[in-house]
Amino acid sequence: MANLNEMELQNLRHLLQFGESSLEKYNSYAQNANNQNVKQFFQESVQSCTQNKQTIMKFLQ
């Protein structure tokens, strides 16, 4: 793990929490979407959130 101070770690935790919340919402929206374009938009948003989460997790290893 990189030498992160307490404030940086707290910011990363907040980003992870926000990202997890967004991930759950986007998954729900995608599952409930009737329009294929809307469904695809939210599925791509889920992928983006997942990638962001993985990137943040690298800082915590």
N, C-alpha and C positions, 0 to 999 in steps of 0.2 A: 504494500500500500504506500502511496506517496505520502510525504509528510504534510498532512493537512491539519490545520488548526481546528479548534472546536467550532468556530463560526462556519468554516467551509464544510465541515461534516454535517452540521445542522442544515445548511443550505442544500446539500446533496440529499439528505433525508426528506426535506420538504419537496424537492423535485421528484423524488421517487413516489412519495405519497400522492402528489398531484397527478403524476403520470399514471399511477395505478387507478386512480379515480377516473381519469379520462379514458383509459383503456376499457374499463368496465362499461362506461357510458357508450363509447363508440361501438363496442361489441353488441350491446343491447340495441342501439339504433340500427346497426347493420342487419341484425336478425329480424327486426320488425319492419324494415323498409320494404315497400312494395315496388318502388321504382328501382330498376336495375342500376341506373346511374348513381342514385343516392346510396344504394347498397354498396356499390363499388367504392364510392368516396369514403364511406365509413370503414370499409375493410382496409383501404389503404391507410387510413388514419390509425387503425389498430396496428398495422405493420410499422408505421412510423413511431408510435408510442413504444412498441416493443424494442425497436432498435435503440431508441433514446434510453430506455431503461437499461439495456445491456451495456451501453456506453457509460452510463453513470455507475453501474455496478463495477466496471473495470477500475474506477477510481477508488473503490472501497476494498479491493483485493490486496 
